[in-house]
Amino acid sequence: MKYNQVRLNCGATIPTMGFGTYSSQNDREETKQAVHTALKQDVFRFLDENDLKECCCELQMGYRHFDTAKIYGSEAAVGEALREAIFEDQMIEREDIFLTSKLWGSDHHDSVSALKQTLQRLGMEYVDMYLVHWPVKLKPWANNAVPKEDEFERLLDLETTWAGMERCLDMGMCRCIGVSNFSTNKIQSLLDFASVAPALNQVEMHPMWRQTKLREFCRDHKIHVSAYSPLGGPGNSWGSTAVVDNPIIQSIALKHHATTAQVALRWGLSKGASVIVKSFNEERMKENMGALDLRLDDHDLLNIEKMEERKIMRGEFLVNQTTSPYKTIQDLWDGEI
Ligand SMILES: NC(=O)c1ccc[n+]([C@@H]2O[C@H](COP(=O)([O-])OP(=O)(O)OC[C@H]3O[C@@H](n4cnc5c(N)ncnc54)[C@H](OP(=O)(O)O)[C@@H]3O)[C@@H](O)[C@H]2O)c1
């Protein structure tokens, strides 16, 4: 197995450097171009002395793990770029790519039809990972990223949703199934009835939201943790520059002649997570890939543990006093915030 991959409980391997495709502009051409550019970010990365005796470096192929979702509106662009790279340019095989998409709340009633539509938009026969995007079920006709009050179902009914996810797996439309934005409590409830355990939980994770409890729980249950907003989402309307501008991260970056983004990404990787970082800028794509070369020492990791914690994506838009099953932010995250 390659160094920058992790084997999941579903048998698939996931490249630890993932490429995010959420962009508020949601411009099809820009997203498509970004995926093409990301695929080409080959770099030589140096190996640890212990990694390989004879050679000191290996060719790190460009990004091979792509993250999309129905609600991002990026599936069609991502699929088109990947199909061009596979079938027209013949630069990669489908098997070289790890492709994730996600089930939106309004599709919890029928995961199978939702995944069929996702595959149609992607122009793919299967995705590698299909995730329940949020532990929130919406009315089937709801189509807003920020649900209106009358669009919530009062009951989560995860058992029905997960049975649909398992059917998607049985039908060969995905290689693995998992969840996103799930607390340890919610994963535990899921495990109580699931025939197939989730392979992965995709959650916000960065040096200022370290997910210590969740990571421990997931490790004990062989569930991989994937880190979204690994830089804290600077530039997003809801994001923050608090991570990349943090003085502790800056001083570690200075010490290693690295950038703060590389330190944040390396921290996530050093905790065994895969990181899903979004950049549509070629220089920053390269820079982010450079995190694979960075090594943080124990002192750096201890300093990061001292940083104040602050969740950036709090999910307020899924909480209300009347129709949501979550009356408070604490309910949504089961107190893990
Ligand atoms: N499951 C979920 O609920 C969920 C939630 C949020 C996100 N996600 C996934 O995770 C992906 C990444 O999360 P995110 O986009 O929120 O946050 P992020 O990757 O932490 O940050 C992305 C932002 O940082 C900028 N950036 C990238 N590299 C940089 C660097 N080296 N230096 C400075 N700025 C840099 C990007 O701008 P440029 O493009 O201009 O470089 C973009 O504005 C998303 O695209 C999506 O696929 C999933």
The ligand as a Gaussian input file, in Angstrom:
#p B3LYP/6-31G(d) Opt

LIG

0 1
 N      -19.206000      17.230000       5.169000
 C      -19.437000      18.507000       5.349000
 O      -20.446000      18.909000       5.985000
 C      -18.468000      19.513000       4.812000
 C      -18.503000      20.837000       5.284000
 C      -17.578000      21.737000       4.765000
 C      -16.657000      21.322000       3.809000
 N      -16.664000      20.033000       3.346000
 C      -15.707000      19.580000       2.294000
 O      -14.403000      19.937000       2.699000
 C      -13.785000      20.755000       1.693000
 C      -12.811000      21.732000       2.332000
 O      -13.432000      22.515000       3.317000
 P      -13.536000      24.098000       3.207000
 O      -13.542000      24.493000       1.792000
 O      -14.649000      24.482000       4.063000
 O      -12.253000      24.613000       3.988000
 P      -10.663000      24.643000       3.780000
 O      -10.202000      23.619000       2.812000
 O      -10.141000      24.608000       5.168000
 O      -10.437000      26.091000       3.212000
 C      -10.721000      26.438000       1.893000
 C      -10.401000      27.924000       1.716000
 O       -9.024000      28.144000       2.006000
 C       -8.362000      28.727000       0.887000
 N       -7.038000      28.059000       0.811000
 C       -6.756000      26.833000       0.321000
 N       -5.439000      26.566000       0.447000
 C       -4.892000      27.637000       1.052000
 C       -3.579000      27.946000       1.450000
 N       -2.556000      27.116000       1.218000
 N       -3.354000      29.153000       2.033000
 C       -4.381000      30.017000       2.252000
 N       -5.660000      29.786000       1.891000
 C       -5.915000      28.595000       1.287000
 C       -9.245000      28.442000      -0.305000
 O       -9.169000      29.458000      -1.264000
 P       -8.585000      29.201000      -2.773000
 O       -9.493000      28.246000      -3.457000
 O       -8.624000      30.580000      -3.368000
 O       -7.185000      28.697000      -2.606000
 C      -10.645000      28.408000       0.332000
 O      -11.163000      29.733000       0.423000
 C      -14.986000      21.415000       0.978000
 O      -14.637000      21.932000      -0.287000
 C      -15.944000      20.252000       0.936000
 O      -15.577000      19.359000      -0.107000
 C      -17.537000      19.120000       3.856000

